[in-house]
């Protein structure tokens, strides 16, 4: 099987044309990015507002748990069947496909935005208010930068979940790497199915690595803790250097002679 998978991936015919890997890669990335952007635009302001005001905190867990419990494939097929008699364009498939991915991406962004603001040290808020900042100023200039690591972690989780789940969109005639899995199942082409799953896993790993680099570049070292670790590392190095040249370790002239 492994040899068949590498043979399928190494076949130049699978990397060109309308059914080639690059085309389905762009489709898969397009589905994921659009869903994550829409989910972030919806969930991030709500999470920040609830975390800042402390009102409606029960909604965060309720909404997140409810959306996580939604059966993605069942909802996708139901929405397509409901829209099919009324919509004749490709939106009858693309609309429900993006909708189910958005519902999947909202919970991690919402919960992490709320938790990130809630975990901001009260001393930081008090200091900002003491400086005369407005509520919006405290949220924008203090709470949001402090909550950024958790927010980006939620976005990373949403991206990975959308990449993995976007494969089911092939059930309703959409593209992406799920096309190889669904078509391979219909044709009993198991190397094609396994290759499609491998491509999805590779895309998820690459996306997670890129988002990790983005998080490292965007988040302040003081907030992420990198500055403290670097400072402690310098202190340890200096301590070792001083220990080597401590006066107690200096040899006398008699010992040298």
C-alpha angles and dihedrals in degrees: 000000000000091000090050091052093052090045091053093047091046094053108107090211090069092056099056140051130039091306095046127123095253092055094050090044091058090047092050092048091047093053091048098045094047093049094047093047093051092044092049092049089054104037104035098063091044093049093047092048095048092045092049098045098032089223122130095014090148089063092063095063093037095051094041094050093045094051092046089055094055111112101235099201094043093049091046093054092043093053092048092051091049094050098039096085092048105037123055101178129081088270088084086074103026095050097055091040093057092040094059091047091051091052088051094049098047100073100060093044093046097047095043093048091051094044092046093056093042091055094055108119111257089226090065092053092047092050092050092049090047089056089057099256119159122235090263091048092052091049096045102038103031115017099038096052091046092048094046096098092056092042092053089046089056091049090051090052091048092051093050093048092049092048090052096043098042087080090077090063087079087072088073097045097269124133135239128102089306086076090074092049096048096040091045090053092051092048095040086238100150097176088057091050093048091046091053091051090048091051091052091051092048092050091050092051093048093047092049091050093050092048090049090054090047091051091051091050097045103039116080114248089232091056096043093047095240091119092055093048092048091048092050089049091054090049091053092049092050091047091053091047092050091047091057093054099037112141090239088063094053114110119231123237090251091055091048092051 
